Amino acid sequence: MNKRIIRVLLIISPIIFIVSSLFIGRYPITVHDVISVLWSKLTFTPSSLPDEIVSIVWDIRMPRALLGALVGGALAISGASFQGLFRNPLVSAGILGVSQGAGFGAALAILLFGTSSYIYIFAFIFGGSAVLLSYLIGRVYKTTPTIMLVLGGTIISSIFTALISFAKYVADPADQLQSIVFWLMGSLASVRYEDILIAVIPIGIGVSGLIAMRWRINVLSMGDKEAHSLGIDPALNKGIIVICTTLATAGAVCVSGIIGWVGLIIPHIARMIVGNDNRILIPASLALGACFLIFVDNLGRIITGAEMPIGILTALVGGPFFVYLLKSTKGGGW
């Protein structure tokens, strides 16, 4: 297929998935009704449809689809950036502990304040703090070798995983424990437009930075010596990329909970379509990640009588794919 056609399809595919998700659900709504609701909202004119139809389309399904696109795109582009930076196809967006840090922050907020907006704040702060600690551990002799960054992320992830387990242990089983467990499984249920406003700022900054830095990731993937020879400061650029990925991932996790595997499998799917050039791969991962999470969210809403958390479905898809990667790469990098 022509490369230009592929790029056009990747650009419009998230829009197609967002609009398509407005028709999917247990409450049947016709195409005419969806178009009527969208037209009335975009033109600021009153709708003649019943209030429940307007509410389902505009207040429930639309923010859910928009947030799914934001979260999926952020996790996928972060995973693609880390895979290029670490020169290893088996790393994902949470390699430096941002997901575990955010999980502990959310659990702590639930213990202290219950289910409130403090969850977003605590999850974002602790997610960023986990990455900062991983980066500080990885600073060996004022350098940042990728293997030490991964080691630092592994250490911090283990610590925050233990802290999450401790939070579950001390939580009230009748109320707090259920909230913590449900949040950790990841979900886009009960999404509001306020959640999108919370997430769009850090995700927008992080994603914009990664898109701007995507050609430098190509250089960094060749090694520090090659980057120096081309006039690129490896430590500075690695730091900028880590900051951007942290903003994107923490912004996504703080509103959706921990959703695994998206940052691992989507970059590989994008790589199969557009190749290894990060200048094209990173935007492609952004688009495919948005489509994938919207699809999984819709599947979770209709597959059973009760809504299934997204984290379960992404793990069911990502687990077998990870086994395939281990076999094809023999546990190594590129």
C-alpha positions, 0 to 999 in steps of 0.5 A: 500500500502507498505510504501516503495512503497509510499515513492518511489512514493513520491520521483519520483512524482515531476520529473514525474510532471515536465516532464509531464508539458513539453507536456502541453500547447496550442502549441502542441509538440510531445513526440519525440520533447520534448525528442530531446530538452532535450537530446540536452540541456543535452548533449550540442549538437545542435538540429535539431528542429525549434527554436520555439519548443526548446524555448517553451520546454526549455525556457518557460515550463521547468523553469516554471515547476521547479519554480512551484516545488520549490514554491509549495514544499517550501510553503507546507513544511513550512505549515506542519512545522508550523502545527506541531509547533503550534499544530493546523491543521488550520495554514499555511505558512503565519501565521506569516505575511510573505506573507503580508509583501512580498506583501507590499514589492513588491507593494512598489518596483513597486511604486518606481521602476516599474516592475524590479528586485527590486521587488524580493529584497523588497518582500524578505526583507519585508517578513522576516521583518514581521516574525521578528516583529511577533516573537518579539511581541510573545516574552513574558517574554523571552518565545515564547508561540505559542498562542502569536506567532499566535497573533503577526502574526495576528497583523503584517498581518493586518498592512501589509494588510492595507499598501498594500491597501494604496499602491493600493490607491496611485498607478497609475491606468493606470500602477502601480495598474495593476502590483500590483494587478497581482503580489498579485494574484500569477503567474509563467508567464514569469519565467526565469532561473534567477528567479530560481537562485534567489529563490533556495538559500533561499528555499534550505537553509530553506527546508534543515533546516526543513528536518533536524529539522523535528524530533524536531518538533515532540518533540515540538508538545508535549509541552514546558515542555515535550521538556525540559524534553527531553533536547530540548530548546523550544525557540531556536528550535522554533526560528530556525524553524521560520527562516527556514520557513521564508527563504523558504516562503519568497524565494517562495513568492518573485518570484511567488507572493502570492499563498495561501492555498498550505501550508494549504491543502497539509500537510493535504493530506500528513497526510492522506497518511503517518500519523502524524509523522513529520519525514515522513510528512514533506518530503511528504508535500514537494513532494506533494506541488511540484506536486500540484502547477505544476498541478494547474499551468498547469490547469491555462494555459489551462482552459481559453483563457487567463492565470488564476493566480495561486492564484485564482485556489488554493483559489477555491480548498482551500476554500471548504477544509478549510470549511471541516477542520473547521467542522471536527475540530470544529475550534480547534487544534489536 
